Amino acid sequence: MKKKLLSMIMAAVMISTFVAGCGKNTTSNKDTSAVSTEASQTVETQALPTQDRAGNDIVLPSEVNAIVSMAPSITRTLIDLGLSDKIVACDTNSAASYGTELTADIPQFDMMTPDQEQIIALKADLVLTSGMSAAHGDDVFASVKESGVCVCDFPSSASLADIQEDIKFIGTITGLSDKANAIVEQMQASMDELAKIAATIPEEEKKTVLFELFTPSADTPTIYTCGANTYITEMIGLIGATNVAEKEADQWPALTEEAAVAMNPDVILTADMYTPDVINVLLKMSGWENVTAIKNSAVYQLNSDEVNQPNHHVISAMIAMAKAIYPDYYKDVVDPFSTDKAEEKEAA
């Protein structure tokens, strides 16, 4: 599973454009100009956007009662909007993360090689996809679009603002703009709160951070991290820290262990969910003994779904980062999107 996910990430890194949507791609940017903020649960025709988030021309249905969600970040957003009962199929990663919150036994598809005939047979109103599905350069939903089903594509979000626009777009096309806007407003309020606290941290106390997707091993000796123009680098900066790889031109650069050690981060954050006892593995890596983060045992594991899936739960990941790196400054911050019932009870 680790190798499969790693290969998917490596493929996604090479994407410069994405092929999806319900028509001709008219722009390479995330165009939100056509998105109306007046959509209601019964979506009126004049309120519908005419392009998806990838800039592909689309013709949306006036009502949405059946959705195929082909990305975990989208699935989580739909669930939080109260639309879990309208999800009639999903990708296998969504099922792995959120299967208990979806209708039992709905069809599951590989996001890279979906069974288009089965998707067409579902007679869905919308198929929502991510740029990951186009990682190999093929339009894996071509037949679905030709059948008349509307396919909306969401390119990989590079910023927190992109994520907010994605959420608003999902709200618009499902007739739940008010709910989506409320989520975005709460995101912004949390970001503003974190940034305000970050401004009080003295320069001499600020930390440098190495974020890693996977722990290096004999099979995968490189470290995949986040570089320039990524929402994770933005998150690290917003809480008053600095990503040691922020000047890397690639969004998801591959670092050698030697290069990572030379960066000498004060803190290491990992989203590795596959390595057993990952914190101790990192603390005991040969050749890392003199790295500040290792010497100070400043190594922390993040929730992989929260940090890697670009939706509003990145706020949860950002708060977790902040509390790990600067516990004294962020100790009183409450996570508005927490799915931890114990934490919610304590906050109340």
Steps between C-alpha positions, in 0.01 A plus 500: 500500500784738586666436163172556316431830674859611448476427128175698482664799668801478271270494198300794628816701549565482126160636403504842334141488378203283584256335262145477626164679513196518278644678199792681346767635736494873447747609767777350710408697811240435766227727365242597758348796318201297387417373848184653640462561870122495477455123457253332731421135569274508194754632256366749248629478144627858486701445818707214360868543413599426141853384576643258752799576724739393225345745255322233297163593351217319676123478490371425847168336584237717667467246782759273657381178660779255414874572520807292421793637701842399372727671753514472881526876549178548304327212677580650841360836391180341371456310826545816706244678282251227592508328162627155595167343402535643147839339440418194289862395436850610594868430449670230706697755703179675602356167607809424705485833683126564524321175418320490835341838423371396157210281391599137549632303203507782246723429197868591532733590214873547460546872437771429241313229308127535570247267339325753280220266394404440861512871575273575203258229617460680833327790319665754729427870467862593577837329492755699700866427425846622597806567287650182643280297264679662204846438642599274210376746238187305405142617526371205700147644505466564124225242450310630802499850356400374157200330660372839614590477867653819636856449620647784709876502553686651794873560437733441791471801729820701536377740768255536785304744284470229233355265761248761607391555140464124450267479798290792379479344154378170643240692699383684191461196275314304769269782605663541841682831466399620846649195670814513287549870563463442875778241485723739307429782744594274791819402318591865457423581863731221614775607261471859624520382862811292431668781306429747781668271752792435264567873487573494875773234478845660535737444208750318720234242591386424146565149371599341171301196391552199275172345385519145367240296318684171544785383719812405302574129484705254295213474249432876482818679613384847394294740708198654332418836650319822409677782321394835362139581413330235713230545759705300751791744473245780540359333812845469657570866433164616628566356848836676524742230383708455185502201267867409441407399143289806419746623237493171308350581159309172477178487696579151625879464485684174566789554741789270576555425866827692480322810370233477770760458775690803369184709536516428876131561585396592853186289460400203284134448412397173338180394328628142463218261589671184376817474708430332837616704801608771255611751764755261650613394154574862414672568831733203446593554134871456440679820403235729648643511852616863478182639346342743748155341472643159584716625788198672653252220418295759311340250262121494465249297300207671329170349395566402138143561383491846656827626356504324161139549395436861392175587673402692813654237728844637415411746776507205742845406370619859530383526860670168579822635344475820701441324831788259437751768400391783731294339780512802730371740236222288351383300804159670515414474130194282434460299180158585350515203263614236747360151450639398840193471724710517817659825384162644406363416847804657668466817289133528594 
